Amino acid sequence: QVQLVESGGGLVQPGGSLRLSCAASGFTFSSYAMSWYRQAPGKERVLVAIINSAGGTTHYIHPVTGRFTISRDNAKNTMYLQMNSLQAEDTDVYYCNAQGLNYWGQGTQVTVSS
């Protein structure tokens, strides 16, 4: 059974940092590209960043380029999103996804506010 468990969200002041984690199980993690999405209430999920299966290639969707870093540890079946210089506009629920698998975790709430 595929499981994706996001964690690491919280309330942070503008300019602060958070590190999100995505613990994966039930599939061969190292064989899949992985991605982070974000979703605001009542809106569709939007791609934030993607990393290939080996972890050597990443791609970011503006406006997170230069502020967020996606990474993965295939030995731990875990993906990460380091979020720096957070802005109020980054507030959303963040989800992880394995490319090609239509499974979603519960998400983790990120709130940037003073």
N, C-alpha and C positions, 0 to 999 in steps of 0.2 A: 504494500500500500504506500503510495507516494505521500510523503509529508514534507511540508515546508513550514518552518517555524521562525518567524521574524522576532527580533528583540533589539533592545538598545535605544528605543525612542524615548522621548521625554520632553520636558519644558526647558528651554534654553534661551538665554538673552541674545539679542542680535549681536553678531560677531563671534558667537560661541561655536562650539564644536560638539558633534555627537558621532558615535561609531555604531552603525547598525550591523547586526549579524543575521544570517539566514542559515539555519541548520537544516540540512536535507537528509532524507532517508527514503528507502523504498525503491530507489532506482540507482543506476550507475552514474553517480554524480560527475565523475571525471570525464564522462563521455558527452556531456551536454554543455553548450553555451548557457550562461546564466544571465539574468537581467534583474534590474531594480525598476519598479514602476512606482508612481505616486497617483493618488486619487483624492480629489476634493469631493465633499458631499454633493450628490446629485450630478456629478460629472464622470466622464469616462476615465479609465486608467490611462496614464501617459507614461511612456518610456522615459526613464532617467538615464540609465547607463547599461551597457552590455559588456560582457567579458567572454572570450572564447573558452573552449573546454580546458585548454592547457594553462590559461591565465596570462598568455603573452600578448594578447591583443585586446584592447579596450576601446570603447567608443562612448562618447558622452553627448547628451542632448543639451543644447544651449537652453537655459543660462547657467548650468552647473559646471560647465567646462572651466577648469582651473581651480575650482573650489571643492569638488567632490572627487574621491578616488575609489574606484571599484577594485576589489581584489578577491582572491579565493585561495583556500587551502584544501587541495584535493585529498590530502591525507586525513583531514578532519571533516570532510564533507560539508564544508562551511564556506559561505561567501560573505563578504563584508562591504560596507559602504562608509568610508570615512568622509564626514561632512564638516567642512571648515567654513569660516566666514558666513555663518548662517544668517539668512535674512527672513523677514516676516513672510515674504512670498514663498519660502520653502515649506511653510506649514501645510501639512497634508498627512494622510495615512500612506505609509510606504510598504510595498509588497515585493516579494521576490518571486521569480518564475524561472522554470527551466524551459528553454526555448523548444517549442514543439510539444510540450506537455501542458495540457489544460488543467493544471492544478494550482491552487492558490492557498496561501496561509491566511491567518487571521489579520495580518498586517501589524504594523507598529506605528503609533501616533507620534509625529514630530510637531511640536509647537514652538514657534520662535516668537517670543514676546518679551517686552520689558515690563 
